[in-house]
Amino acid sequence: MKGPESWAMPGNAASARYGALGFALAFVALPLYISLPAHYAQEFGMPLAQLGALLLGARLFDALLDPWIGRLCDRWLNQHPARVLPLMRAAALLLAGGFAAVFFPPWRTPNSLLLWCVAALLLTYFGYSLLSVMHQTWGARFGGSAVQQSRVVAWREGFALVGVITASLLPGWIGLAGTALTLALALGLGLLLLGLAPRAPAVAMPIASKAPAVSVWRRQDFRRLMAVFLCNGIATAIPASLLLFFVRDRLQTPQWEGAYLASYFCAAALSLPLWLRMVKRWGHARSWLAAMVLAVASFVWAAMLGEGDSLAFTAVCIASGLAMGADLAIPSALLARLVHGAGLGGQAEGAFFGWWNAANKLNLALAAGLSLPMLQALGYAPGLRDVNALQALTVAYCLLPCLLKLLAAGLLYQFWIRTALNKELP
């Protein structure tokens, strides 16, 4: 069996076949993270505090499953490789069914709606988690240099950005029912192409049966990377949870929602080649730091905008979208490099990415579970446009994320860049 050094990294065509599933996974993510809070608050009248608690509880429960899912992915990739695709197809069925259920509840009385939403979300999240962790683990096992691993991730995230852009436009064009059908078709096509993608060979190592989840947290570099990832992720997730409220009440330009989302994600997609070149020249950590500084410099201006400032906010979306490209291409590639640098390549990627996905969900859960009740406590409610309510919304949407992003940048510099400089690492 070939070892990591003799395994030929996939080219662009093979990377594209691998990355295609990212379209469907991102396609479902946007409605769940951005559209769902506003949909349940405005269509069904669910209070923000109750909605925030529901999303927080569902995401925390889901996050607890990810480390177990990561170990499951390692075991199946190592011991039952022929069963991986059937397992992913079953997960896709759960995901597509749960997505349709969460947006089309059969009952609308408060208690029944709450129970239905919780059950449908858990079903959707489980299918999504299994697919996404397996997909990330599959790609991380290719190994390779920093640029090669970033290229594989960039193909996956490039398809993901196309999925996000499509998901931002389709609900307004064909409705939620058509969106759910499109998701099911995209999942089927993505899995078909994944079946044609290469698979890196598993490497037999003693750690295979030695509780890889424990060894994950013993690594200081992983703990440090996770600290940066958490701060940066929460800074990104808060605006995602509050975007529609800011657009509809602060800017009062709901007709521009699709354009804002499309400009943001198109800018992120177009920036991916730029970040790959920067990784080649500067390395992962320095490139990521530059993106964080760019995000703060561009996004802080949103706090100064008001009613009708659609063009100015579009410019903010484009600039912050350019920075977002680095958040998509660099962190998971950096984690993959960390795993292979620790000598765990081809064996325990699932354990690392299981915890990684759990942290990502914790970011999203905290963003919705804390920001929505906080806004309600400060006197904001959807449709309320008095000065104090809009000020609270602006602080939560614009300024708090900038502070968290600066904290993430400081941690990245202290834990990774300064350490590397002190050790005279490249």
Buried (B, 14 or more C-beta within 10 A) or exposed (E): EEEBEEBEBBEEEBBBBBBBBBBBBBBBBBBBBBBBBBBBBBEBEBBBBBBBBBBBBBBBBBBEBBBBBBBBBBBBBBEEEEEBBEBBBEBBEBBBBBBBBBBEBEEEEEEEBBEBBBBBBBBBBBBBBBBBBBBBBBBBBBBBEBBBBBBBBBBBBBBBBBBBBBBBBBBEEEEBEEBBBBBBEBBBBBBBBBEEBBBBBBBEBEBBEEEBBEBBEEBEBBEBBBBBBBBBBBBBBBBBBBBBBBBBBBBBBEEBBBBBBBBBBBBBBBBBBBBBEBBEEBBBBBBBBBBBEBBBEBBBBBBEBEEEBBEBBBBBBBBBBBBBBBBBBBBBBBBBBBBBEBEBBBBBBBBBBBBBBBBBBBBBBBBBBBBBBBBBEBEBEBEBEEEEBBBBBBBBBBBBBBEBBBBBBBBBBEBBBEBBEEEEEE
